[in-house]
Amino acid sequence: MKPTTLVLRASMVVLALAACGPGPADDQVAAPNPSMEIVTPQDGDTVSGPAVMTRLLAHDFVVVPAGDTTPNSGHFHLFLDRDVSAAGAPIPAEPGHIIHLGTGADSLNLEVVAPGPHRLIGVVGDAAHVPVQPWIVDTVWFFVR
């Protein structure tokens, strides 16, 4: 058998096997892309105060109470009109401004929010209240009347 015929036949066998095998969609699972969303209030909302209901949503990670070290998990923190802590630093608590949802809750009624514009940042922290890496964060601006 000629060498070119042998190469041609081998190439055809490889192509035939590749065509019969599973494609990328069949044998690969997309890597999780964890994110969070502040559902309420929405960006740009005007809400009646002084109480403001917040609701958060987790995508591609599990919300657990503080202290739980389950892989691909964390719990929510809210920063009302405050900047987020430095990377690697534990998130502090500041009543009315930096709130830990350490029970694993996904909603909170902010009791006393002054009239005017506000910025709300949601951050996912790990078991020790340190922002997870890469950061999972969302920000909305809203107005209280």
Rosetta constraint file for C-alpha pairs under 8 A:
AtomPair CA 1 CA 5 HARMONIC 6.69 0.50
AtomPair CA 1 CA 6 HARMONIC 6.81 0.50
AtomPair CA 2 CA 6 HARMONIC 6.37 0.50
AtomPair CA 3 CA 7 HARMONIC 6.23 0.50
AtomPair CA 4 CA 8 HARMONIC 6.05 0.50
AtomPair CA 5 CA 9 HARMONIC 6.11 0.50
AtomPair CA 6 CA 10 HARMONIC 6.11 0.50
AtomPair CA 7 CA 11 HARMONIC 6.04 0.50
AtomPair CA 8 CA 12 HARMONIC 6.25 0.50
AtomPair CA 9 CA 13 HARMONIC 6.29 0.50
AtomPair CA 10 CA 14 HARMONIC 6.28 0.50
AtomPair CA 11 CA 15 HARMONIC 6.15 0.50
AtomPair CA 12 CA 16 HARMONIC 6.02 0.50
AtomPair CA 13 CA 17 HARMONIC 6.15 0.50
AtomPair CA 14 CA 18 HARMONIC 6.12 0.50
AtomPair CA 15 CA 19 HARMONIC 6.13 0.50
AtomPair CA 16 CA 20 HARMONIC 6.39 0.50
AtomPair CA 17 CA 21 HARMONIC 6.19 0.50
AtomPair CA 22 CA 26 HARMONIC 5.54 0.50
AtomPair CA 22 CA 27 HARMONIC 6.32 0.50
AtomPair CA 23 CA 27 HARMONIC 6.60 0.50
AtomPair CA 24 CA 28 HARMONIC 5.68 0.50
AtomPair CA 25 CA 29 HARMONIC 7.54 0.50
AtomPair CA 32 CA 60 HARMONIC 5.78 0.50
AtomPair CA 33 CA 59 HARMONIC 7.70 0.50
AtomPair CA 33 CA 60 HARMONIC 6.03 0.50
AtomPair CA 34 CA 58 HARMONIC 7.62 0.50
AtomPair CA 34 CA 59 HARMONIC 5.44 0.50
AtomPair CA 34 CA 60 HARMONIC 4.49 0.50
AtomPair CA 34 CA 61 HARMONIC 5.61 0.50
AtomPair CA 34 CA 136 HARMONIC 6.89 0.50
AtomPair CA 35 CA 58 HARMONIC 6.27 0.50
AtomPair CA 35 CA 59 HARMONIC 5.10 0.50
AtomPair CA 35 CA 60 HARMONIC 6.72 0.50
AtomPair CA 35 CA 61 HARMONIC 7.64 0.50
AtomPair CA 35 CA 136 HARMONIC 5.34 0.50
AtomPair CA 35 CA 137 HARMONIC 6.94 0.50
AtomPair CA 36 CA 56 HARMONIC 7.08 0.50
AtomPair CA 36 CA 57 HARMONIC 5.61 0.50
AtomPair CA 36 CA 58 HARMONIC 4.64 0.50
AtomPair CA 36 CA 59 HARMONIC 5.77 0.50
AtomPair CA 36 CA 122 HARMONIC 7.69 0.50
AtomPair CA 36 CA 123 HARMONIC 7.97 0.50
AtomPair CA 36 CA 124 HARMONIC 7.79 0.50
AtomPair CA 36 CA 136 HARMONIC 6.26 0.50
AtomPair CA 36 CA 137 HARMONIC 6.15 0.50
AtomPair CA 36 CA 138 HARMONIC 6.27 0.50
AtomPair CA 37 CA 56 HARMONIC 5.69 0.50
AtomPair CA 37 CA 57 HARMONIC 5.07 0.50
AtomPair CA 37 CA 58 HARMONIC 6.57 0.50
AtomPair CA 37 CA 59 HARMONIC 7.91 0.50
AtomPair CA 37 CA 122 HARMONIC 7.81 0.50
AtomPair CA 37 CA 137 HARMONIC 7.78 0.50
AtomPair CA 37 CA 138 HARMONIC 5.80 0.50
AtomPair CA 38 CA 42 HARMONIC 6.87 0.50
AtomPair CA 38 CA 54 HARMONIC 7.41 0.50
AtomPair CA 38 CA 55 HARMONIC 6.18 0.50
AtomPair CA 38 CA 56 HARMONIC 4.66 0.50
AtomPair CA 38 CA 57 HARMONIC 6.46 0.50
AtomPair CA 38 CA 122 HARMONIC 6.88 0.50
AtomPair CA 38 CA 138 HARMONIC 6.38 0.50
AtomPair CA 38 CA 139 HARMONIC 7.19 0.50
AtomPair CA 38 CA 140 HARMONIC 7.16 0.50
AtomPair CA 39 CA 54 HARMONIC 7.37 0.50
AtomPair CA 39 CA 55 HARMONIC 5.42 0.50
AtomPair CA 39 CA 56 HARMONIC 5.47 0.50
AtomPair CA 39 CA 57 HARMONIC 6.65 0.50
AtomPair CA 40 CA 53 HARMONIC 6.81 0.50
AtomPair CA 40 CA 54 HARMONIC 4.90 0.50
AtomPair CA 40 CA 55 HARMONIC 4.93 0.50
AtomPair CA 40 CA 56 HARMONIC 7.10 0.50
AtomPair CA 41 CA 45 HARMONIC 6.27 0.50
AtomPair CA 41 CA 47 HARMONIC 7.80 0.50
AtomPair CA 41 CA 52 HARMONIC 7.84 0.50
AtomPair CA 41 CA 53 HARMONIC 7.16 0.50
AtomPair CA 41 CA 54 HARMONIC 5.97 0.50
AtomPair CA 41 CA 55 HARMONIC 7.42 0.50
AtomPair CA 41 CA 140 HARMONIC 7.55 0.50
AtomPair CA 41 CA 142 HARMONIC 6.98 0.50
AtomPair CA 42 CA 140 HARMONIC 6.39 0.50
AtomPair CA 42 CA 141 HARMONIC 7.67 0.50
AtomPair CA 42 CA 142 HARMONIC 7.19 0.50
AtomPair CA 43 CA 139 HARMONIC 7.84 0.50
AtomPair CA 43 CA 140 HARMONIC 4.45 0.50
AtomPair CA 43 CA 141 HARMONIC 5.06 0.50
AtomPair CA 43 CA 142 HARMONIC 5.92 0.50
AtomPair CA 44 CA 140 HARMONIC 7.30 0.50
AtomPair CA 44 CA 141 HARMONIC 5.63 0.50
AtomPair CA 44 CA 142 HARMONIC 4.93 0.50
AtomPair CA 44 CA 143 HARMONIC 7.22 0.50
AtomPair CA 45 CA 141 HARMONIC 7.54 0.50
AtomPair CA 45 CA 142 HARMONIC 4.93 0.50
AtomPair CA 45 CA 143 HARMONIC 6.25 0.50
AtomPair CA 46 CA 142 HARMONIC 5.87 0.50
AtomPair CA 46 CA 143 HARMONIC 4.60 0.50
AtomPair CA 46 CA 144 HARMONIC 5.74 0.50
AtomPair CA 46 CA 145 HARMONIC 6.95 0.50
AtomPair CA 47 CA 52 HARMONIC 7.25 0.50
AtomPair CA 47 CA 142 HARMONIC 7.53 0.50
AtomPair CA 47 CA 143 HARMONIC 6.23 0.50
AtomPair CA 47 CA 144 HARMONIC 4.99 0.50
AtomPair CA 47 CA 145 HARMONIC 6.28 0.50
AtomPair CA 48 CA 52 HARMONIC 7.41 0.50
AtomPair CA 48 CA 144 HARMONIC 5.65 0.50
AtomPair CA 48 CA 145 HARMONIC 5.26 0.50
AtomPair CA 49 CA 112 HARMONIC 7.46 0.50
AtomPair CA 49 CA 113 HARMONIC 6.41 0.50
AtomPair CA 49 CA 114 HARMONIC 7.26 0.50
AtomPair CA 49 CA 115 HARMONIC 6.88 0.50
AtomPair CA 49 CA 144 HARMONIC 5.61 0.50
AtomPair CA 49 CA 145 HARMONIC 6.06 0.50
AtomPair CA 50 CA 111 HARMONIC 6.57 0.50
AtomPair CA 50 CA 112 HARMONIC 4.90 0.50
AtomPair CA 50 CA 113 HARMONIC 4.90 0.50
AtomPair CA 50 CA 114 HARMONIC 6.13 0.50
AtomPair CA 50 CA 115 HARMONIC 7.17 0.50
AtomPair CA 50 CA 144 HARMONIC 7.35 0.50
AtomPair CA 51 CA 109 HARMONIC 6.48 0.50
AtomPair CA 51 CA 110 HARMONIC 5.49 0.50
AtomPair CA 51 CA 111 HARMONIC 4.40 0.50
AtomPair CA 51 CA 112 HARMONIC 5.30 0.50
AtomPair CA 51 CA 113 HARMONIC 6.10 0.50
AtomPair CA 52 CA 109 HARMONIC 5.65 0.50
AtomPair CA 52 CA 110 HARMONIC 5.04 0.50
AtomPair CA 52 CA 111 HARMONIC 6.57 0.50
AtomPair CA 52 CA 112 HARMONIC 7.66 0.50
AtomPair CA 52 CA 113 HARMONIC 6.87 0.50
AtomPair CA 53 CA 107 HARMONIC 7.40 0.50
AtomPair CA 53 CA 108 HARMONIC 6.00 0.50
AtomPair CA 53 CA 109 HARMONIC 4.30 0.50
AtomPair CA 53 CA 110 HARMONIC 6.07 0.50
AtomPair CA 54 CA 107 HARMONIC 5.38 0.50
AtomPair CA 54 CA 108 HARMONIC 5.25 0.50
AtomPair CA 54 CA 109 HARMONIC 5.99 0.50
AtomPair CA 54 CA 110 HARMONIC 7.21 0.50
AtomPair CA 55 CA 106 HARMONIC 5.91 0.50
AtomPair CA 55 CA 107 HARMONIC 4.26 0.50
AtomPair CA 55 CA 108 HARMONIC 6.65 0.50
AtomPair CA 56 CA 106 HARMONIC 5.11 0.50
AtomPair CA 56 CA 107 HARMONIC 5.98 0.50
AtomPair CA 57 CA 106 HARMONIC 6.76 0.50
AtomPair CA 58 CA 62 HARMONIC 7.19 0.50
AtomPair CA 58 CA 63 HARMONIC 7.08 0.50
AtomPair CA 61 CA 72 HARMONIC 5.34 0.50
AtomPair CA 61 CA 73 HARMONIC 5.30 0.50
AtomPair CA 61 CA 74 HARMONIC 7.54 0.50
AtomPair CA 62 CA 72 HARMONIC 6.39 0.50
AtomPair CA 62 CA 73 HARMONIC 4.50 0.50
AtomPair CA 62 CA 74 HARMONIC 6.58 0.50
AtomPair CA 63 CA 73 HARMONIC 5.65 0.50
AtomPair CA 63 CA 74 HARMONIC 5.28 0.50
AtomPair CA 63 CA 75 HARMONIC 5.26 0.50
AtomPair CA 63 CA 76 HARMONIC 7.71 0.50
AtomPair CA 63 CA 104 HARMONIC 5.73 0.50
AtomPair CA 63 CA 105 HARMONIC 7.90 0.50
AtomPair CA 64 CA 68 HARMONIC 6.25 0.50
AtomPair CA 64 CA 70 HARMONIC 7.90 0.50
AtomPair CA 64 CA 73 HARMONIC 6.37 0.50
AtomPair CA 64 CA 74 HARMONIC 5.68 0.50
AtomPair CA 64 CA 75 HARMONIC 5.65 0.50
AtomPair CA 64 CA 103 HARMONIC 7.30 0.50
AtomPair CA 64 CA 104 HARMONIC 4.72 0.50
AtomPair CA 65 CA 74 HARMONIC 7.45 0.50
AtomPair CA 65 CA 75 HARMONIC 6.16 0.50
AtomPair CA 65 CA 101 HARMONIC 7.95 0.50
AtomPair CA 65 CA 102 HARMONIC 5.18 0.50
AtomPair CA 65 CA 103 HARMONIC 4.48 0.50
AtomPair CA 65 CA 104 HARMONIC 4.16 0.50
AtomPair CA 65 CA 105 HARMONIC 7.85 0.50
AtomPair CA 65 CA 127 HARMONIC 7.68 0.50
AtomPair CA 66 CA 74 HARMONIC 7.38 0.50
AtomPair CA 66 CA 75 HARMONIC 6.38 0.50
AtomPair CA 66 CA 102 HARMONIC 4.72 0.50
AtomPair CA 66 CA 103 HARMONIC 6.46 0.50
AtomPair CA 66 CA 104 HARMONIC 7.05 0.50
AtomPair CA 66 CA 126 HARMONIC 7.19 0.50
AtomPair CA 66 CA 127 HARMONIC 4.86 0.50
AtomPair CA 66 CA 128 HARMONIC 6.80 0.50
AtomPair CA 66 CA 129 HARMONIC 7.09 0.50
AtomPair CA 67 CA 126 HARMONIC 7.73 0.50
AtomPair CA 67 CA 127 HARMONIC 4.07 0.50
AtomPair CA 67 CA 128 HARMONIC 6.13 0.50
AtomPair CA 68 CA 74 HARMONIC 7.79 0.50
AtomPair CA 68 CA 127 HARMONIC 5.32 0.50
AtomPair CA 69 CA 73 HARMONIC 7.29 0.50
AtomPair CA 69 CA 126 HARMONIC 7.50 0.50
AtomPair CA 69 CA 127 HARMONIC 5.67 0.50
AtomPair CA 73 CA 126 HARMONIC 7.17 0.50
AtomPair CA 74 CA 124 HARMONIC 5.83 0.50
AtomPair CA 74 CA 125 HARMONIC 5.38 0.50
AtomPair CA 74 CA 126 HARMONIC 4.75 0.50
AtomPair CA 74 CA 127 HARMONIC 6.53 0.50
AtomPair CA 74 CA 132 HARMONIC 7.57 0.50
AtomPair CA 75 CA 101 HARMONIC 6.54 0.50
AtomPair CA 75 CA 102 HARMONIC 6.27 0.50
AtomPair CA 75 CA 103 HARMONIC 7.91 0.50
AtomPair CA 75 CA 104 HARMONIC 5.59 0.50
AtomPair CA 75 CA 105 HARMONIC 7.81 0.50
AtomPair CA 75 CA 124 HARMONIC 5.38 0.50
AtomPair CA 75 CA 125 HARMONIC 5.46 0.50
AtomPair CA 75 CA 126 HARMONIC 6.60 0.50
AtomPair CA 75 CA 127 HARMONIC 7.75 0.50
AtomPair CA 76 CA 100 HARMONIC 6.55 0.50
AtomPair CA 76 CA 101 HARMONIC 5.36 0.50
AtomPair CA 76 CA 102 HARMONIC 7.19 0.50
AtomPair CA 76 CA 104 HARMONIC 7.24 0.50
AtomPair CA 76 CA 105 HARMONIC 7.62 0.50
AtomPair CA 76 CA 106 HARMONIC 7.15 0.50
AtomPair CA 76 CA 122 HARMONIC 6.64 0.50
AtomPair CA 76 CA 123 HARMONIC 5.80 0.50
AtomPair CA 76 CA 124 HARMONIC 4.71 0.50
AtomPair CA 76 CA 125 HARMONIC 6.28 0.50
AtomPair CA 77 CA 98 HARMONIC 7.11 0.50
AtomPair CA 77 CA 99 HARMONIC 5.57 0.50
AtomPair CA 77 CA 100 HARMONIC 4.62 0.50
AtomPair CA 77 CA 101 HARMONIC 5.72 0.50
AtomPair CA 77 CA 122 HARMONIC 5.66 0.50
AtomPair CA 77 CA 123 HARMONIC 5.16 0.50
AtomPair CA 77 CA 124 HARMONIC 6.14 0.50
AtomPair CA 77 CA 125 HARMONIC 6.92 0.50
AtomPair CA 78 CA 97 HARMONIC 7.51 0.50
AtomPair CA 78 CA 98 HARMONIC 5.60 0.50
AtomPair CA 78 CA 99 HARMONIC 5.08 0.50
AtomPair CA 78 CA 100 HARMONIC 6.65 0.50
AtomPair CA 78 CA 101 HARMONIC 7.89 0.50
AtomPair CA 78 CA 120 HARMONIC 6.75 0.50
AtomPair CA 78 CA 121 HARMONIC 5.69 0.50
AtomPair CA 78 CA 122 HARMONIC 4.71 0.50
AtomPair CA 78 CA 123 HARMONIC 6.44 0.50
AtomPair CA 79 CA 83 HARMONIC 6.91 0.50
AtomPair CA 79 CA 84 HARMONIC 6.81 0.50
AtomPair CA 79 CA 97 HARMONIC 5.63 0.50
AtomPair CA 79 CA 98 HARMONIC 4.60 0.50
AtomPair CA 79 CA 99 HARMONIC 6.60 0.50
AtomPair CA 79 CA 119 HARMONIC 7.99 0.50
AtomPair CA 79 CA 120 HARMONIC 5.66 0.50
AtomPair CA 79 CA 121 HARMONIC 4.99 0.50
AtomPair CA 79 CA 122 HARMONIC 6.43 0.50
AtomPair CA 79 CA 123 HARMONIC 7.96 0.50
AtomPair CA 80 CA 96 HARMONIC 7.43 0.50
AtomPair CA 80 CA 97 HARMONIC 4.65 0.50
AtomPair CA 80 CA 98 HARMONIC 6.32 0.50
AtomPair CA 80 CA 118 HARMONIC 7.09 0.50
AtomPair CA 80 CA 119 HARMONIC 5.90 0.50
AtomPair CA 80 CA 120 HARMONIC 4.70 0.50
AtomPair CA 80 CA 121 HARMONIC 6.58 0.50
AtomPair CA 81 CA 97 HARMONIC 6.64 0.50
AtomPair CA 81 CA 118 HARMONIC 6.01 0.50
AtomPair CA 81 CA 119 HARMONIC 5.10 0.50
AtomPair CA 81 CA 120 HARMONIC 6.34 0.50
AtomPair CA 82 CA 97 HARMONIC 6.60 0.50
AtomPair CA 82 CA 98 HARMONIC 7.25 0.50
AtomPair CA 82 CA 119 HARMONIC 7.90 0.50
AtomPair CA 84 CA 91 HARMONIC 7.97 0.50
AtomPair CA 84 CA 121 HARMONIC 7.67 0.50
AtomPair CA 85 CA 89 HARMONIC 6.45 0.50
AtomPair CA 85 CA 90 HARMONIC 7.32 0.50
AtomPair CA 85 CA 91 HARMONIC 5.83 0.50
AtomPair CA 85 CA 92 HARMONIC 7.69 0.50
AtomPair CA 87 CA 130 HARMONIC 7.90 0.50
AtomPair CA 87 CA 131 HARMONIC 6.80 0.50
AtomPair CA 88 CA 130 HARMONIC 6.07 0.50
AtomPair CA 88 CA 131 HARMONIC 6.72 0.50
AtomPair CA 89 CA 130 HARMONIC 5.81 0.50
AtomPair CA 89 CA 131 HARMONIC 7.58 0.50
AtomPair CA 90 CA 128 HARMONIC 7.03 0.50
AtomPair CA 90 CA 129 HARMONIC 5.28 0.50
AtomPair CA 90 CA 130 HARMONIC 4.29 0.50
AtomPair CA 90 CA 131 HARMONIC 7.21 0.50
AtomPair CA 91 CA 125 HARMONIC 7.84 0.50
AtomPair CA 91 CA 129 HARMONIC 5.59 0.50
AtomPair CA 91 CA 130 HARMONIC 5.84 0.50
AtomPair CA 91 CA 131 HARMONIC 7.26 0.50
AtomPair CA 92 CA 98 HARMONIC 7.00 0.50
AtomPair CA 93 CA 97 HARMONIC 7.91 0.50
AtomPair CA 93 CA 98 HARMONIC 5.18 0.50
AtomPair CA 93 CA 99 HARMONIC 5.98 0.50
AtomPair CA 93 CA 100 HARMONIC 6.92 0.50
AtomPair CA 94 CA 98 HARMONIC 4.74 0.50
AtomPair CA 94 CA 99 HARMONIC 6.72 0.50
AtomPair CA 95 CA 99 HARMONIC 6.70 0.50
AtomPair CA 96 CA 110 HARMONIC 7.29 0.50
AtomPair CA 96 CA 111 HARMONIC 7.97 0.50
AtomPair CA 96 CA 112 HARMONIC 7.49 0.50
AtomPair CA 101 CA 105 HARMONIC 5.70 0.50
AtomPair CA 101 CA 106 HARMONIC 7.45 0.50
AtomPair CA 101 CA 108 HARMONIC 7.99 0.50
AtomPair CA 113 CA 144 HARMONIC 7.33 0.50
AtomPair CA 114 CA 144 HARMONIC 6.89 0.50
AtomPair CA 115 CA 143 HARMONIC 7.25 0.50
AtomPair CA 115 CA 144 HARMONIC 4.66 0.50
AtomPair CA 115 CA 145 HARMONIC 5.02 0.50
AtomPair CA 116 CA 143 HARMONIC 5.37 0.50
AtomPair CA 116 CA 144 HARMONIC 5.14 0.50
AtomPair CA 116 CA 145 HARMONIC 6.38 0.50
AtomPair CA 117 CA 141 HARMONIC 7.20 0.50
AtomPair CA 117 CA 142 HARMONIC 5.84 0.50
AtomPair CA 117 CA 143 HARMONIC 4.32 0.50
AtomPair CA 117 CA 144 HARMONIC 6.41 0.50
AtomPair CA 118 CA 141 HARMONIC 5.70 0.50
AtomPair CA 118 CA 142 HARMONIC 5.43 0.50
AtomPair CA 118 CA 143 HARMONIC 5.99 0.50
AtomPair CA 118 CA 144 HARMONIC 7.62 0.50
AtomPair CA 119 CA 139 HARMONIC 7.11 0.50
AtomPair CA 119 CA 140 HARMONIC 5.91 0.50
AtomPair CA 119 CA 141 HARMONIC 4.53 0.50
AtomPair CA 119 CA 142 HARMONIC 6.52 0.50
AtomPair CA 120 CA 139 HARMONIC 5.67 0.50
AtomPair CA 120 CA 140 HARMONIC 5.39 0.50
AtomPair CA 120 CA 141 HARMONIC 6.31 0.50
AtomPair CA 120 CA 142 HARMONIC 7.94 0.50
AtomPair CA 121 CA 137 HARMONIC 6.99 0.50
AtomPair CA 121 CA 138 HARMONIC 5.71 0.50
AtomPair CA 121 CA 139 HARMONIC 4.36 0.50
AtomPair CA 121 CA 140 HARMONIC 6.59 0.50
AtomPair CA 122 CA 137 HARMONIC 5.44 0.50
AtomPair CA 122 CA 138 HARMONIC 5.23 0.50
AtomPair CA 122 CA 139 HARMONIC 6.33 0.50
AtomPair CA 123 CA 131 HARMONIC 6.71 0.50
AtomPair CA 123 CA 135 HARMONIC 7.56 0.50
AtomPair CA 123 CA 136 HARMONIC 5.91 0.50
AtomPair CA 123 CA 137 HARMONIC 4.55 0.50
AtomPair CA 123 CA 138 HARMONIC 6.85 0.50
AtomPair CA 124 CA 131 HARMONIC 5.76 0.50
AtomPair CA 124 CA 132 HARMONIC 6.24 0.50
AtomPair CA 124 CA 135 HARMONIC 7.43 0.50
AtomPair CA 124 CA 136 HARMONIC 5.56 0.50
AtomPair CA 124 CA 137 HARMONIC 6.56 0.50
AtomPair CA 125 CA 129 HARMONIC 4.80 0.50
AtomPair CA 125 CA 130 HARMONIC 4.97 0.50
AtomPair CA 125 CA 131 HARMONIC 4.12 0.50
AtomPair CA 125 CA 132 HARMONIC 5.29 0.50
AtomPair CA 126 CA 130 HARMONIC 5.43 0.50
AtomPair CA 126 CA 131 HARMONIC 6.16 0.50
AtomPair CA 126 CA 132 HARMONIC 5.61 0.50
AtomPair CA 131 CA 135 HARMONIC 6.39 0.50
AtomPair CA 131 CA 136 HARMONIC 7.72 0.50
AtomPair CA 132 CA 136 HARMONIC 6.78 0.50
